[in-house]
Amino acid sequence: SMPSEMLLKIFSYLDAVSLLAIGCVNKRFYELANDNAVWLKLYSSSLHPKWTIWKMKSKQTETVSLGCAALHDKKPGYWKKEYIFKQTSAFKTRVMRLVKFLDPYTGLPCKNKEAMKVSGLSWIIVLKDKNGKEHVVEKPNLSFKDTSVTALWHGTDWPCLDILSTLKLFGVTPLLPDQSRPPNKNGPRRFSLIAEYHLANLTENSVVVGADELVQLFSLSPGLLVGIWK
């Protein structure tokens, strides 16, 4: 197998998302991908993007504003956590700046669309059937109003309602947002459970809010409308 020193040299050229992904390959790669020297390079570059730190010798790199203790006195993974925390904090600050803008008529944030674009926020639905199998549905159509955001999922290839037990709605954001490119759904992401709905006996336990010859609409609290096509 390839020596660890050579792998670390290769890892030093990767970005943060790639390092997190490669750490999932196996135990050895996970330990190497937690190397403090590799993550200190990323952390230092985020503080001073124009610096060409890694063109220096490794011993010189250790002295870049953080000192030798930055590497030798820290547990493996320390600078990985610090880098993620720093990026996450900066991301939250950008979003909160937009959320602070309030509509004078409604008193609600008026830049939801811009804030969601900056955050990379998306929504997914996870449908679980009675056998435990999960079906993931992404890419809803979004509609922005003055007081709300509506997410609409639709399609003809959804699992049959009769076999479904639960529906979970998640808000999803990239762990490390990158404004220069769209979010990668295969990259590391945060999943926040917004609501869970029980679909067993849906038609008996829910309120019919509308119907015609082809479609029935059922209301589930909080804030979900389910349309069933005949």
C-alpha positions in Angstrom: 0.0 0.0 0.0 1.0 3.6 -0.5 3.1 5.1 2.4 1.2 7.5 4.7 3.7 10.3 3.9 2.8 10.1 0.3 -1.0 10.0 1.0 -0.7 13.0 3.2 1.1 14.9 0.4 -1.7 14.1 -1.9 -4.3 15.0 0.7 -2.6 18.4 1.2 -3.8 19.4 -2.3 -7.5 18.6 -1.6 -10.2 21.0 -0.6 -12.2 20.6 2.6 -15.2 18.8 1.0 -12.9 16.3 -0.7 -11.1 15.7 2.5 -14.3 15.0 4.4 -15.4 12.6 1.6 -12.2 10.7 1.4 -12.2 10.2 5.2 -15.3 8.0 4.7 -13.3 5.5 2.6 -11.8 3.5 5.4 -10.3 3.8 8.9 -6.8 4.6 7.6 -8.0 7.3 5.3 -10.1 8.8 8.1 -7.1 9.1 10.4 -5.0 10.6 7.6 -7.7 13.0 6.6 -7.9 14.3 10.1 -4.2 15.3 10.0 -3.7 18.6 11.7 -1.1 19.8 9.2 -3.4 19.3 6.3 -6.3 21.2 8.0 -4.1 23.9 9.3 -3.2 24.7 5.7 -6.9 25.2 4.9 -7.5 27.1 8.1 -4.6 29.5 7.5 -5.6 29.9 3.8 -9.1 30.9 4.9 -7.6 33.7 7.1 -5.2 34.9 4.4 -6.3 33.6 1.0 -3.5 35.3 -0.9 -0.8 33.6 1.1 0.9 30.7 -0.6 1.6 29.0 2.7 2.2 25.5 1.3 5.0 26.7 -0.9 7.1 27.1 2.2 8.8 24.2 3.8 6.7 22.2 6.3 8.7 23.6 9.3 8.1 27.1 8.1 4.4 26.5 7.7 4.1 25.6 11.4 5.2 29.1 12.4 2.6 30.9 10.3 1.0 33.2 13.0 -0.1 30.1 14.9 3.2 28.7 16.1 4.5 25.1 16.4 2.0 24.4 19.2 -0.8 24.7 16.6 0.3 21.2 15.3 2.1 19.4 18.1 -0.1 20.2 21.1 -3.4 19.5 19.4 -5.3 16.2 19.1 -5.9 14.8 15.6 -8.9 16.5 14.0 -8.5 19.7 16.1 -7.9 22.0 13.1 -10.6 20.1 11.1 -13.1 21.1 13.7 -11.8 24.6 13.9 -12.0 25.1 10.2 -15.6 23.8 10.0 -16.6 25.9 12.9 -15.1 29.0 11.3 -16.7 28.4 7.9 -20.1 27.7 9.6 -20.0 30.8 11.7 -19.1 33.0 8.6 -22.0 31.3 6.7 -24.5 32.0 9.5 -23.4 35.7 9.6 -24.0 36.1 5.9 -27.5 34.6 6.2 -28.4 36.6 9.3 -27.5 39.9 7.6 -30.2 39.1 5.0 -32.8 37.9 7.5 -32.6 41.2 9.4 -34.2 43.1 6.5 -37.9 43.3 7.5 -40.9 44.2 5.4 -42.5 47.3 7.0 -46.0 46.1 6.3 -45.7 42.5 7.5 -42.8 42.7 10.0 -41.4 39.5 8.5 -38.0 39.0 6.7 -38.4 40.2 3.1 -35.2 38.7 1.6 -36.0 35.0 2.1 -35.1 34.2 -1.5 -31.7 35.8 -1.2 -31.0 34.3 2.2 -31.9 30.8 0.9 -29.6 31.2 -2.1 -26.7 32.2 0.1 -27.3 29.4 2.6 -27.8 26.7 -0.1 -30.9 25.7 1.7 -33.0 23.0 0.0 -35.8 20.6 1.1 -36.2 16.9 0.7 -39.1 14.5 1.5 -38.3 11.0 2.8 -41.1 8.6 2.3 -40.9 5.4 4.4 -43.0 2.4 3.4 -44.3 -0.3 5.7 -41.3 -2.6 5.0 -38.8 0.1 6.2 -37.6 1.1 2.7 -37.0 4.8 2.2 -37.8 6.8 -0.9 -36.0 10.2 -1.2 -37.6 13.0 -3.2 -35.6 16.2 -3.9 -35.9 19.3 -6.0 -39.3 20.8 -5.3 -40.6 23.8 -7.2 -40.4 26.9 -5.0 -42.8 29.9 -4.8 -41.9 32.9 -2.8 -44.6 35.2 -1.3 -44.4 38.2 1.0 -45.2 36.1 4.1 -44.3 32.5 3.1 -42.4 30.1 0.9 -44.2 27.2 -0.7 -42.4 24.0 -1.7 -44.2 21.8 -4.2 -43.3 18.2 -5.0 -45.1 16.3 -7.7 -44.6 13.4 -10.0 -46.1 10.2 -11.4 -43.4 7.8 -10.0 -44.1 8.2 -6.3 -44.7 5.0 -4.2 -48.3 4.0 -3.8 -49.9 5.6 -0.7 -51.2 2.2 0.5 -47.7 1.0 1.3 -46.4 4.2 3.0 -46.2 4.7 6.7 -44.5 8.1 7.3 -43.4 11.2 5.5 -40.5 13.3 6.8 -39.7 16.8 5.7 -36.1 17.9 6.0 -34.3 21.2 5.5 -30.9 20.5 4.0 -27.8 22.8 3.9 -24.3 22.1 2.8 -21.8 21.6 5.6 -19.4 24.0 3.9 -21.2 26.4 1.6 -19.2 27.5 -1.4 -20.6 30.7 -3.1 -18.6 30.1 -6.2 -20.5 26.9 -7.2 -23.9 25.3 -6.6 -24.3 22.9 -3.7 -23.2 19.3 -4.4 -25.9 16.9 -3.2 -23.2 14.2 -2.9 -21.1 16.4 -0.6 -21.4 16.6 3.2 -24.7 18.1 4.2 -26.7 19.0 7.3 -30.2 17.5 7.6 -32.7 19.2 9.9 -36.0 17.4 10.5 -38.8 20.0 10.2 -41.8 17.8 10.5 -42.9 14.1 10.5 -46.3 12.9 9.2 -47.9 9.6 9.7 -49.6 8.5 6.5 -51.3 5.2 7.7 -55.0 5.6 7.3 -54.5 9.1 5.8 -57.8 9.3 4.1 -59.7 8.4 7.3 -57.8 10.6 9.8 -57.2 13.8 7.7 -59.4 16.6 6.7 -60.5 16.8 3.0 -60.0 20.4 2.0 -60.8 20.1 -1.7 -61.7 17.5 -4.3 -62.8 17.1 -7.9 -63.2 14.1 -10.2 -59.5 13.3 -10.3 -57.9 14.7 -7.2 -58.5 14.8 -3.4 -56.6 17.2 -1.2 -55.9 16.3 2.4 -54.5 18.7 5.1 -51.9 17.5 7.6 -50.7 19.7 10.4 -48.3 21.5 10.3 -48.6 23.0 6.8 -48.7 20.0 4.5 -51.2 19.4 1.7 -51.3 15.9 0.2 -52.9 15.5 -3.2 -54.1 12.0 -4.2 -54.8 11.3 -7.9 -57.3 8.6 -8.8 
